Amino acid sequence: MKQIRIITKVERTPIRDLSGLTRISEREVRLPSGITWQPLDIKPHAQLSITDKTEDNNTVWSAKLTFKTCDNFKSRGRWAYRCLMSSGQYRLIGTDDRPYPVTSVNDNMPENVTENQLIEVTVNWQSSQFVPFITE
């Protein structure tokens, strides 16, 4: 049965807060307790695309998270992102291991006031492991 998978909420935390993260299976991780997640005010809905490819007999997973926000988005530092799906499941973009997620910010100042003036944020992350679900 197919289910609707829409990202309804995006939060972030500094990578250093994920120290102690435990991978409990190929597809799931358990986070250390006490992580403070910073909610991001996004325009519904964010887009998350996860792909995999094989290079030299190794699978590489790629996650691309894209969202729009009206917040003054400060991308400095290393951040991990937690995405809440409409099913109630969370996906984790980034871990405390390299490579870290790369955040790109596009601050739009259009010619016409009726055009999009929101800040567009794109987060790219590649890993040799599956982009995990978060288990409580």
C-alpha positions as CSV (number, residue, x, y, z in Angstrom):
1,M,0.0,0.0,0.0
2,K,1.3,3.4,-0.9
3,Q,1.5,6.1,1.6
4,I,1.8,9.9,1.2
5,R,5.3,11.0,2.3
6,I,5.4,14.8,2.8
7,I,7.9,16.7,4.9
8,T,5.8,18.7,7.4
9,K,8.5,20.0,9.7
10,V,12.3,20.6,9.6
11,E,14.5,21.1,12.6
12,R,18.3,21.4,13.0
13,T,21.0,20.8,15.6
14,P,24.7,21.3,15.6
15,I,26.6,18.1,14.5
16,R,28.5,18.0,17.8
17,D,25.2,17.3,19.6
18,L,24.9,13.9,17.8
19,S,28.0,12.5,19.5
20,G,26.8,9.2,20.9
21,L,24.4,8.4,18.0
22,T,23.9,4.7,17.7
23,R,23.0,2.9,14.4
24,I,20.7,0.1,15.5
25,S,20.1,-1.3,12.0
26,E,21.0,-0.5,8.4
27,R,17.9,1.8,8.2
28,E,17.6,3.2,11.8
29,V,19.5,5.2,14.3
30,R,18.9,6.1,18.0
31,L,19.8,9.6,19.1
32,P,21.5,10.5,22.3
33,S,19.2,12.0,24.9
34,G,19.1,15.7,25.6
35,I,19.4,17.0,22.0
36,T,17.9,20.4,21.5
37,W,16.4,20.8,18.1
38,Q,15.9,24.3,16.6
39,P,12.6,24.4,14.7
40,L,12.8,26.1,11.3
41,D,9.9,28.2,10.1
42,I,9.4,26.8,6.6
43,K,6.9,27.3,3.9
44,P,4.9,24.1,3.6
45,H,6.2,21.7,2.3
46,A,9.9,20.9,2.3
47,Q,11.2,18.5,-0.4
48,L,13.5,15.6,0.4
49,S,15.0,13.5,-2.3
50,I,17.1,10.4,-1.5
51,T,19.0,8.5,-4.1
52,D,21.6,5.8,-4.2
53,K,24.2,4.8,-6.8
54,T,27.0,2.3,-7.0
55,E,30.6,3.5,-7.5
56,D,33.4,1.0,-7.6
57,N,31.2,-1.7,-6.0
58,N,30.3,0.7,-3.1
59,T,26.8,2.2,-2.6
60,V,26.7,5.9,-2.0
61,W,23.5,7.4,-0.6
62,S,22.6,11.1,-1.3
63,A,20.0,13.2,0.4
64,K,18.9,16.6,-0.9
65,L,16.6,18.6,1.4
66,T,15.1,21.8,-0.1
67,F,12.9,24.3,1.7
68,K,11.8,28.0,1.8
69,T,11.8,30.1,4.9
70,C,11.3,33.8,5.8
71,D,13.7,33.5,8.7
72,N,17.1,35.1,8.6
73,F,18.8,31.8,8.0
74,K,22.3,31.6,9.4
75,S,24.0,28.5,7.8
76,R,27.4,28.9,9.5
77,G,28.7,25.9,11.3
78,R,27.9,22.2,10.8
79,W,24.3,21.2,11.2
80,A,22.3,18.0,11.1
81,Y,18.6,18.1,10.1
82,R,15.6,16.2,11.4
83,C,12.7,16.0,9.0
84,L,9.2,15.0,10.2
85,M,7.2,13.2,7.6
86,S,3.4,13.1,7.4
87,S,3.5,9.5,8.5
88,G,5.0,10.6,11.9
89,Q,8.4,9.1,11.1
90,Y,11.6,11.2,11.3
91,R,14.5,11.1,8.9
92,L,18.0,12.3,9.9
93,I,20.1,14.2,7.4
94,G,23.7,14.1,8.7
95,T,25.6,12.3,11.5
96,D,28.6,13.2,13.7
97,D,30.9,11.5,11.1
98,R,32.3,13.0,7.9
99,P,31.2,13.9,5.4
100,Y,28.9,16.5,6.9
101,P,25.8,18.0,5.3
102,V,26.5,21.1,3.1
103,T,24.0,23.9,3.3
104,S,23.5,26.4,0.5
105,V,21.4,29.6,1.0
106,N,19.8,31.6,-1.8
107,D,18.5,35.0,-0.6
108,N,16.0,36.2,-3.2
109,M,15.5,39.9,-3.9
110,P,13.3,39.9,-7.0
111,E,12.6,42.8,-9.3
112,N,8.9,42.4,-8.8
113,V,7.2,42.4,-5.4
114,T,4.8,39.6,-6.4
115,E,7.7,37.2,-7.0
116,N,9.2,34.8,-4.4
117,Q,11.1,36.8,-1.7
118,L,11.7,33.8,0.6
119,I,15.1,32.4,1.4
120,E,15.7,29.1,-0.4
121,V,17.8,26.6,1.5
122,T,19.3,23.4,0.0
123,V,21.0,20.8,2.2
124,N,23.1,18.1,0.4
125,W,24.5,15.1,2.2
126,Q,26.3,12.0,0.9
127,S,27.0,8.9,3.0
128,S,28.1,5.3,2.5
129,Q,25.2,4.3,4.7
130,F,21.4,4.5,4.2
131,V,19.8,7.9,5.1
132,P,18.3,6.8,8.4
133,F,15.0,6.9,10.1
134,I,15.1,8.0,13.8
135,T,13.9,5.5,16.4
136,E,12.8,6.7,19.8
